[in-house]
Amino acid sequence: MAEHKLPACHALIVSGDQEWRDLLCNRLCELESVDTEEPRRFTLHISGLADPSEVFERAVTDGALQCVVLDGASLLDVAGVVAQLRQARSELDVFVAVSHGQRPADDGSELVDRDDTRAEILLRRLRRAIAKRASTPFADTLREYVEGARDAWHTPGHSSGDGLRESPWVADFYRMMGEHVFNADLSVSVQELDSLLEPSHVIHAAQDLAADAFGAKHTFFVTNGTSMANKVIVQHVLGSGGKMLVDQACHKSVHHAAIMSGVDPVYLPASVNEVFGLYGPVSKANIYAAIERHPDARLLVLTSCSYDGFYYDLAPIISRAHSAGMKVLVDEAWYAHGYFHPRLRPCALESGADYVTQSTHKMLSAFSQASMIHVGDPEFNESRFREHLNMHTSTSPQYGLIASLDVARKQMSMEGFSRLDRCIGYASELCEGIADSDRFRVLGLADMLPRELADDSVRLDPTKLTIDVSRSGCSARDLQRALYEKHSIQVEKITHNTLSVLVTLGTTQSKVLRLINALRSLAREMPDNAISSAPPSVLPAIGTMHISPREAYFGGSEDLPLSDDSHGINRALIGRVSADQLVPYPPGIPVLVPGQGISEDVLDYLLDLYHGDSGIELHGLMKHDGRPMLRVTAVDSL
């Protein structure tokens, strides 16, 4: 069996003092080359650099760079170099060597004694810093427990898979999932694995490492997705009521939170690109106007980035909200990777957000449902927050999900930059390769951005590609099927004339080539006289709110059919108040929320979707004997 190759880590000694630099580098390299009895988890290669202006270039070209030591005695602007390094690579461990009596800057870097001739002390500190980021306290403890092969006399009932392994009926499921899926599915009875509800050791340590990695004051692991995370934060900030300003295009979980907590939402209109059926951010003008009109609002909720990759210019918006006394929640479900590459920054926490929710499973390497809550709120009440979190958290969390969060954090800490750099390169390769098909193209920001956002400094995540299929003569739905059935390729989502694909840490060169070749193959099959498909009905704006979502949802109601006997809209619904949330998915933007008046435009839109073949689900639409129905509030409840 081939010997496992240890990952290589690089460290830089940056100094204009050649004698000091060379002496230190040589001694560190000698010490690193000495065999030790303790097994090593990585190799460390140390080199010197004289010119601090080259540090940034090294940081953005060398993904293995993990540590930088700056000579505080010979470099003129150490604080500036530290700031530049932090902007390029948030995860780097930065040390500043200072002489006795020298007053160092308070820049968050670690200090070392420049005059200490014991290079072994510095080497230990470098290795310890890297090892800390490379550690996975919870995942390691879980692995050790599983490898101990202990007998289980506790939940869950499959007992490490023994309940399935020999069964003639379900052993095939055991074999498909694999032994360790069941071995690692444990219960709170195993105290050494800590408690997600009240962490005190390995889960606590893993969450602290995640906070450091993602730039948060506090981080909490969530095993029921960002849907739960959003509900927890709305409940924490607003309690049993209050007003919040909400991006209309926010995830449906925020609307659910309004129902659960009795919150009074003020909906901010999503921008629309009607050509491609894409829904973008709320304009700054609308956000600022809402902040001005609703000084009693206590929370602003924004989604950044969106499903399609739109990312707000958050800093001025958050600053305006804070000036009005509002907390800010940014749903970064699709942007957990943003902090780990300079091209994707600044992210929400860097821009001043109080609370950030991230679906670690969407773009990183965690299991589905594994998410994180990051806190930046300077007034954060941790004990109160934990009570809100525990109200929504299962007392039987899946330990595999927790371990995957620990491992996903480690991966981003150790190789996030290099992995994302590769992703961005793959995205560029896809753009060029798809354009060569002559029938398809990847849309840029100028193509996708709704007109009213032209001056809002909105950015586009390069890892989310929206492919225009207008010149193919086929609907996106037909092309989605063809990619799946002919080429075994599954895309993320579609509109009437676009396909969306994600370039993630799991994207490979072979996948890139297969997608390009599949689209080129389909392009060759297209007729010469291709006709663009007609755009669908535009998502109607959120209408007038007549009562609170909570009142509408829990009050008296009745069910009315969506269509009349002639299959047109049921006009008896016009003017009634919705008791449920109606959400076309994807993209997951509500058309109706509880308490909202129902308009003719909404009914036309819903009926078109219901009868169409778009592949879009309608969440919240009921059926009675096969007939679509809407639940509306009883007349006497208004």
C-alpha positions in Angstrom: 0.0 0.0 0.0 1.3 3.4 -0.9 2.4 5.6 2.0 -0.1 8.5 2.7 1.4 11.7 1.6 1.3 14.5 4.2 -0.2 17.8 3.2 2.5 20.5 2.6 2.3 23.8 4.4 4.3 26.9 3.6 5.6 29.6 6.0 7.2 32.9 5.0 9.7 34.9 7.0 9.5 38.5 5.7 12.3 40.8 6.6 14.6 43.5 5.1 17.3 42.4 7.4 19.0 39.7 5.3 21.3 38.4 8.0 18.4 37.9 10.5 16.1 36.5 7.9 18.6 34.0 6.5 19.8 32.9 9.9 16.2 32.3 11.1 15.1 30.5 7.9 18.1 28.2 7.9 17.7 27.3 11.5 14.0 26.7 11.1 14.6 24.4 8.1 17.2 22.4 10.0 14.9 21.9 12.9 12.0 20.9 10.6 14.1 18.3 8.9 14.9 16.5 12.2 12.9 13.3 12.7 10.7 13.3 15.8 9.0 10.5 17.7 5.7 12.3 17.5 3.8 11.5 14.2 3.4 14.6 12.0 0.1 15.5 10.3 1.7 17.9 7.8 5.1 19.1 6.5 6.2 22.6 6.9 8.4 24.4 4.3 10.0 27.7 5.4 11.3 30.3 3.0 12.4 34.0 3.3 11.2 37.1 1.5 12.9 40.5 1.5 10.3 42.7 -0.1 7.0 43.1 1.8 5.3 44.3 -1.3 5.5 40.8 -2.7 3.7 39.2 0.2 0.2 39.8 -1.2 1.2 38.2 -4.5 2.5 35.2 -2.7 -0.7 35.0 -0.6 -2.9 34.9 -3.7 -0.8 32.5 -5.7 0.4 30.0 -3.1 -2.6 28.2 -1.7 -0.3 26.1 0.6 0.8 29.3 2.4 -0.4 29.0 6.0 1.9 31.2 8.2 3.7 34.6 7.7 6.2 36.0 10.1 6.8 39.8 9.6 9.9 41.5 11.0 8.6 44.4 13.0 12.1 45.9 13.2 12.9 46.2 9.5 9.5 46.7 7.9 8.1 50.2 7.7 4.4 49.5 7.6 3.8 46.2 9.4 0.2 47.1 10.1 -0.5 47.8 6.4 1.1 44.4 5.4 -1.1 42.6 8.0 -4.2 44.3 6.7 -3.3 43.4 3.2 -2.7 39.8 4.2 -6.0 39.7 6.1 -7.9 41.0 3.0 -6.2 38.4 0.7 -6.4 35.4 3.0 -8.6 35.7 6.1 -7.3 32.3 7.5 -3.6 33.0 7.5 -1.7 32.9 10.8 0.3 36.1 11.0 3.1 36.6 13.5 5.0 39.9 14.1 8.5 39.7 15.5 9.2 42.6 17.8 12.3 43.7 19.7 12.3 44.7 23.4 10.7 48.1 23.9 9.1 48.1 20.5 5.4 49.1 20.6 3.4 46.8 18.3 0.2 47.7 16.5 -3.0 46.2 17.8 -3.9 44.4 14.5 -4.8 40.9 15.8 -1.5 39.3 14.8 0.5 37.1 17.2 3.7 38.5 18.7 7.1 36.8 18.9 10.3 37.9 20.4 12.7 39.0 17.7 15.7 38.8 20.0 15.0 35.2 21.1 17.7 33.1 19.5 15.8 29.8 20.1 14.3 29.2 16.7 12.7 26.0 18.1 10.2 28.2 20.1 9.1 29.9 16.9 8.8 26.6 15.0 6.6 25.2 17.7 4.4 28.2 17.6 4.1 28.0 13.8 3.2 24.3 13.9 0.8 24.8 16.8 -1.1 27.5 15.0 -1.4 25.4 11.8 -2.3 22.3 13.9 -5.1 24.2 15.7 -6.8 25.2 12.4 -6.3 21.7 11.1 -7.9 20.1 14.2 -11.4 18.8 14.2 -12.3 18.4 17.9 -15.7 16.9 17.4 -15.0 14.8 14.3 -11.9 13.3 15.9 -13.7 12.4 19.1 -16.5 10.8 17.0 -14.0 8.8 15.0 -12.2 7.6 18.1 -15.5 6.5 19.6 -16.5 4.6 16.4 -13.2 2.9 16.1 -13.6 1.7 19.7 -16.3 -0.7 18.5 -18.4 -0.3 21.7 -21.6 -2.3 22.2 -24.6 0.0 22.1 -27.4 -0.4 24.7 -28.9 2.9 23.9 -30.7 4.8 21.1 -31.0 4.8 18.1 -32.7 1.4 17.7 -30.7 0.2 14.8 -27.8 -0.2 17.3 -24.8 0.6 15.0 -26.5 -1.0 12.1 -26.9 -4.4 13.7 -30.7 -4.1 13.3 -30.3 -4.0 9.5 -27.1 -5.8 8.6 -28.4 -9.3 8.6 -32.0 -8.6 7.7 -33.2 -10.3 4.5 -35.4 -7.3 3.8 -33.3 -4.2 4.5 -29.6 -5.3 4.4 -29.4 -3.8 1.0 -30.0 -0.4 2.5 -27.2 -1.1 5.1 -24.8 -2.0 2.3 -25.7 1.0 0.2 -25.2 3.5 3.0 -22.1 1.9 4.4 -21.1 0.7 7.9 -19.9 3.9 9.4 -23.1 5.8 8.6 -24.7 3.6 11.2 -21.7 3.4 13.6 -21.5 7.2 13.8 -25.3 7.6 14.3 -25.2 7.9 18.1 -27.2 9.5 20.9 -26.8 12.0 23.7 -26.1 9.0 25.9 -22.5 9.2 24.7 -21.4 12.0 27.0 -17.8 12.3 25.6 -19.4 13.6 22.3 -20.8 16.6 24.2 -24.2 18.1 23.9 -25.3 20.4 21.0 -27.9 21.9 23.3 -25.4 22.8 26.0 -21.9 22.3 24.6 -19.0 22.3 27.0 -16.1 20.6 25.4 -15.6 19.1 21.9 -18.7 20.7 20.2 -17.9 24.0 22.1 -14.3 23.8 20.8 -15.4 23.1 17.2 -17.8 26.1 17.3 -15.0 28.3 18.6 -12.8 27.2 15.7 -15.6 27.9 13.3 -16.1 31.4 14.7 -12.4 32.1 14.2 -12.5 30.7 10.7 -15.6 32.7 9.5 -14.8 36.0 11.3 -17.6 35.8 13.9 -17.8 36.7 17.6 -19.8 33.5 18.2 -20.8 30.6 15.9 -23.5 28.0 16.5 -23.9 24.7 14.7 -27.4 23.9 13.3 -28.6 20.5 12.2 -32.0 21.5 10.7 -30.8 23.9 8.0 -30.8 27.6 7.6 -34.6 27.4 7.7 -34.3 26.8 11.4 -31.5 29.3 11.8 -33.6 32.1 10.4 -36.5 31.3 12.7 -34.3 31.3 15.7 -32.8 34.7 15.0 -36.1 36.4 14.2 -37.5 35.0 17.5 -34.3 36.1 19.4 -34.4 39.7 18.1 -38.1 40.3 18.0 -39.5 37.9 20.7 -43.2 37.7 20.5 -43.8 40.6 18.2 -42.4 43.7 16.6 -41.8 45.0 13.1 -39.2 43.8 10.7 -38.2 45.0 7.2 -38.0 41.9 4.9 -36.6 41.4 1.4 -39.6 40.0 -0.5 -37.3 37.5 -2.1 -36.2 36.1 1.3 -36.4 32.4 2.1 -39.8 31.2 3.1 -38.5 30.4 6.6 -38.4 34.1 7.3 -42.1 34.3 6.5 -42.7 31.3 8.7 -40.8 33.0 11.5 -43.3 36.0 11.2 -46.2 33.6 11.7 -44.5 31.8 14.6 -43.3 34.9 16.5 -46.3 37.2 15.7 -44.0 39.6 13.8 -45.4 42.5 11.7 -43.4 42.2 8.4 -42.9 45.1 6.0 -42.1 43.6 2.6 -39.6 45.3 0.4 -40.2 44.7 -3.3 -37.7 42.4 -5.1 -36.3 43.7 -8.4 -37.1 41.7 -11.5 -35.2 40.9 -14.7 -38.2 40.1 -16.9 -36.2 38.9 -19.9 -34.8 35.9 -17.9 -37.3 35.6 -15.1 -34.7 36.4 -12.4 -35.5 38.1 -9.2 -32.8 40.3 -7.7 -32.1 42.3 -4.5 -34.2 45.2 -3.2 -32.8 48.5 -4.5 -30.9 50.7 -2.0 -33.5 53.5 -2.5 -36.3 51.2 -1.4 -34.4 49.9 1.6 -33.5 53.4 2.7 -37.0 54.7 2.2 -38.4 51.8 4.3 -35.9 52.5 7.1 -37.1 56.1 7.0 -40.8 55.3 7.0 -40.6 52.6 9.7 -38.4 54.0 12.5 -40.1 51.5 14.9 -38.7 48.5 12.9 -36.2 46.5 14.9 -34.8 44.1 12.3 -33.8 44.3 8.7 -33.6 40.9 6.8 -31.8 40.6 3.5 -30.7 37.7 1.3 -27.2 38.0 0.0 -26.2 36.3 -2.1 -29.3 35.1 -3.9 -30.0 31.8 -5.5 -28.8 33.4 -8.8 -25.7 34.9 -7.2 -26.7 38.6 -6.7 -24.8 40.1 -3.7 -25.6 43.4 -2.1 -23.2 46.2 -1.4 -24.0 45.6 2.3 -21.8 48.0 4.3 -23.8 51.2 3.6 -27.1 49.5 4.0 -26.2 47.9 7.3 -24.7 51.3 8.5 -28.0 53.0 7.7 -30.0 50.3 9.5 -27.8 50.5 12.6 -28.2 54.3 12.6 -31.9 53.8 12.9 -31.5 51.3 15.8 -32.2 48.2 13.8 -30.3 44.9 13.9 -29.5 43.2 10.6 -29.9 39.6 9.7 -28.2 38.5 6.4 -29.2 35.1 5.0 -26.0 33.9 3.4 -27.3 30.4 2.8 -25.7 30.5 -0.7 -22.5 32.3 0.4 -20.8 30.3 3.1 -17.6 30.4 0.9 -17.5 34.1 0.6 -14.9 34.8 3.4 -12.2 32.6 1.9 -11.3 34.4 -1.3 -10.5 38.1 -1.9 -12.6 38.2 -5.1 -15.7 37.2 -3.1 -15.2 39.6 -0.1 -16.4 41.5 1.8 -19.0 39.2 3.2 -21.9 40.1 5.5 -20.0 39.9 8.9 -17.2 42.1 7.5 -19.9 44.6 6.4 -21.2 44.8 10.0 -24.1 42.3 10.0 -25.4 41.4 13.5 -26.5 37.9 12.5 -25.6 35.7 9.5 -27.0 32.3 8.6 -25.2 30.0 6.3 -26.1 26.7 4.7 -22.7 25.1 5.0 -24.0 22.2 2.9 -24.9 24.3 -0.2 -21.4 25.3 -1.4 -19.0 23.7 1.1 -18.5 20.1 2.1 -21.0 19.5 4.9 -23.9 17.1 4.8 -27.4 18.4 3.8 -29.2 20.3 6.6 -25.8 21.2 8.2 -25.8 25.0 8.7 -24.2 27.6 11.0 -25.3 30.8 12.7 -22.6 33.5 13.0 -23.0 36.4 15.4 -21.5 39.8 15.2 -23.9 41.7 17.4 -22.0 43.7 20.0 -25.0 43.5 22.3 -25.4 39.7 22.0 -27.0 37.9 24.9 -25.7 34.4 24.6 -27.7 32.7 27.4 -30.9 34.2 26.0 -30.0 33.2 22.5 -29.2 29.6 23.5 -32.7 29.3 24.9 -34.2 30.4 21.6 -31.9 28.0 19.7 -32.8 25.1 22.0 -36.5 25.6 21.4 -35.9 24.7 17.7 -33.1 22.1 18.1 -33.8 18.4 18.3 -32.6 16.7 21.5 -31.5 13.9 19.3 -29.2 15.7 16.7 -27.5 13.7 14.0 -23.8 13.5 15.0 -22.7 13.0 11.4 -24.0 16.4 10.6 -22.1 18.0 13.4 -18.9 16.2 12.4 -19.4 17.4 8.8 -19.6 21.0 10.0 -16.3 20.5 11.9 -14.7 19.0 8.8 -16.1 21.6 6.4 -14.6 24.4 8.6 -11.3 22.6 8.6 -11.2 22.3 4.9 -11.9 26.0 4.4 -9.3 27.0 7.0 -6.6 24.9 5.4 -7.4 25.0 1.7 -10.4 27.2 1.2 -8.5 29.8 -0.9 -6.9 27.3 -3.2 -10.1 25.3 -3.7 -12.1 28.5 -4.5 -9.4 29.7 -6.8 -9.8 26.5 -8.7 -13.6 26.9 -8.7 -13.3 30.4 -10.1 -11.0 29.0 -12.8 -13.5 26.3 -13.7 -16.3 28.9 -13.9 -14.2 30.9 -16.4 -13.5 27.8 -18.4 -17.2 26.9 -18.5 -18.1 30.5 -19.7 -15.6 30.2 -22.6 -16.5 26.6 -23.5 -20.3 27.2 -23.4 -20.0 30.3 -25.5 -18.2 28.2 -28.2 -21.5 26.3 -28.7 -23.0 29.3 -30.5 -26.4 28.5 -29.0 -25.7 28.9 -25.3 -23.9 31.6 -23.2 -23.3 32.3 -19.6 -24.9 35.5 -18.5 -22.8 38.3 -16.9 -23.9 40.8 -14.3 -24.9 43.3 -17.0 -27.2 40.8 -18.6 -28.8 39.7 -15.3 -29.0 42.8 -13.2 -32.5 44.4 -13.1 -32.4 48.0 -14.4 -33.2 49.7 -11.2 -30.1 48.3 -9.5 -27.6 49.7 -12.1 -26.1 52.1 -9.6 -26.3 49.9 -6.4 -22.9 48.3 -6.7 -24.4 44.8 -6.7 -21.9 42.0 -7.4 -22.3 38.6 -8.9 -20.9 35.4 -7.3 -18.7 33.9 -10.1 -19.4 30.3 -8.9 -23.1 30.5 -9.8 -23.6 30.3 -13.6 -26.8 31.2 -15.3 -26.9 29.8 -18.9 -29.0 31.6 -21.4 -30.7 29.0 -23.7 -32.8 31.6 -25.7 -31.2 30.8 -29.0 -31.6 27.0 -28.7 -35.2 26.9 -29.9 -36.0 24.8 -26.9 -37.4 25.6 -23.5 -35.1 25.3 -20.5 -37.3 22.6 -19.2 -36.7 20.4 -22.3 -33.0 21.1 -22.1 -32.9 20.1 -18.4 -34.5 16.8 -19.3 -32.1 16.3 -22.2 -29.1 16.9 -20.1 -30.4 14.5 -17.5 -31.6 11.7 -19.8 -28.9 11.8 -22.5 -25.9 12.9 -20.5 -26.6 12.1 -16.8 -26.2 15.7 -15.8 -28.5 17.3 -13.2 -28.6 21.2 -13.0 -29.5 23.3 -10.0 -32.6 25.1 -11.3 -34.2 26.6 -14.4 -36.3 29.5 -15.5 -38.2 29.6 -18.8 -35.0 30.3 -20.7 -32.0 29.7 -18.4 -30.3 26.8 -16.7 -28.4 27.4 -13.4 -25.3 25.3 -12.4 -23.2 25.6 -9.3 -19.4 25.4 -9.3 -18.6 24.0 -5.8 -15.6 22.5 -4.0 -16.7 19.2 -5.5 -16.5 20.4 -9.1 -13.8 18.5 -11.1 -12.1 19.1 -14.5 -13.9 16.0 -15.9 -17.3 17.4 -14.8 -16.5 20.7 -16.5 -15.5 18.9 -19.7 -18.7 16.7 -19.7 -21.0 19.7 -19.2 -19.3 21.7 -22.0 -19.4 18.6 -24.3 -23.0 17.9 -23.5 -24.2 21.4 -24.3 -22.2 21.4 -27.5 -23.8 18.1 -28.5 -27.2 19.5 -27.8 -26.4 22.6 -29.7 -25.6 20.6 -32.8 -29.1 19.0 -32.6 -30.8 22.4 -32.5 -32.8 23.6 -35.6 -31.3 26.5 -37.5 -34.4 28.7 -37.2 -34.4 28.7 -33.4 -37.1 30.8 -31.8 -36.8 32.2 -28.2 -39.5 31.0 -25.8 -41.9 33.6 -24.5 -41.2 34.8 -21.0 -43.6 33.7 -18.3 -45.8 36.0 -16.2 -43.8 38.3 -14.0 -43.8 37.5 -10.3 -46.5 39.8 -8.8 -45.5 42.2 -6.1 -46.4 41.5 -2.5 -49.9 43.0 -2.1 -51.6 44.8 0.7 -51.4 43.2 4.1 -54.8 43.3 5.9 -53.9 41.4 9.1 -50.8 40.0 10.6 -49.4 36.7 9.2 -50.0 35.0 12.6 -53.7 36.1 12.8 -54.3 35.0 9.3 -52.6 31.6 9.7 -54.2 30.6 13.0 -57.6 32.4 12.5 -60.8 31.0 11.0 -60.5 30.0 7.4 -62.1 28.3 4.4 -60.9 26.6 1.3 -61.8 28.0 -2.1 -60.9 26.6 -5.6 -58.2 28.3 -7.6 -60.1 28.0 -10.8 -63.8 28.2 -11.9 -65.7 25.5 -13.9 -64.3 26.9 -17.2 -60.7 26.5 -15.9 -60.2 30.3 -15.6 -59.4 32.0 -12.3 -62.0 31.9 -9.6 -63.0 35.5 -9.3 -64.5 34.9 -5.9 -60.9 34.8 -4.6 -60.2 38.4 -5.7 -60.1 40.6 -2.6 -60.0 37.7 -0.1 -57.1 37.4 2.3 -54.7 34.4 2.1 -54.4 32.3 5.2 -51.4 30.3 3.9 -48.1 31.0 2.2 -47.9 30.1 -1.6 -44.4 29.6 -2.8 -43.3 28.6 -6.3 -40.1 26.6 -5.9 -37.6 27.3 -7.3 -36.9 30.2 -6.8 -38.8 30.0 -3.5 -40.1 33.5 -3.4 -43.6 33.7 -1.9 -46.4 34.9 -4.2 -48.8 35.0 -1.2 -48.2 35.3 2.5 -50.7 34.9 5.3 -52.6 38.2 5.8 -52.1 39.4 2.2 -54.9 40.4 -0.1 -55.3 38.2 -3.2 -55.2 40.1 -6.5 -56.2 39.1 -10.0 -52.5 39.2 -11.0 -51.6 36.7 -8.3 -54.4 34.3 -9.4 -53.3 34.5 -13.1 -49.7 33.8 -12.1 -50.6 30.8 -9.9 -53.0 29.3 -12.5 -50.3 29.7 -15.3 -47.8 27.9 -13.1 -50.2 25.2 -12.1 -51.2 24.3 -15.7 -47.6 24.8 -17.1 -44.8 22.3 -17.5 -42.1 24.3 -15.9 -41.0 21.8 -13.3 -41.8 24.4 -10.6 -43.5 23.1 -7.4 -46.2 25.2 -5.7 -45.8 24.9 -2.0 -48.9 25.7 0.0 -51.4 24.9 -2.7 -53.9 22.2 -1.6 -55.9 19.8 -3.6 -59.4 18.5 -2.9 -60.4 15.6 -5.2 -57.6 16.7 -7.6 -58.8 20.4 -7.7 -56.3 23.1 -6.6 -57.5 25.1 -3.6 -56.4 28.1 -1.6 -57.0 28.6 2.1 -58.4 32.0 2.8 -59.4 33.7 6.0 -63.0 33.6 7.0 -64.9 36.8 6.3 -65.8 37.4 9.9 -62.1 37.1 11.0 -61.2 40.4 9.2 
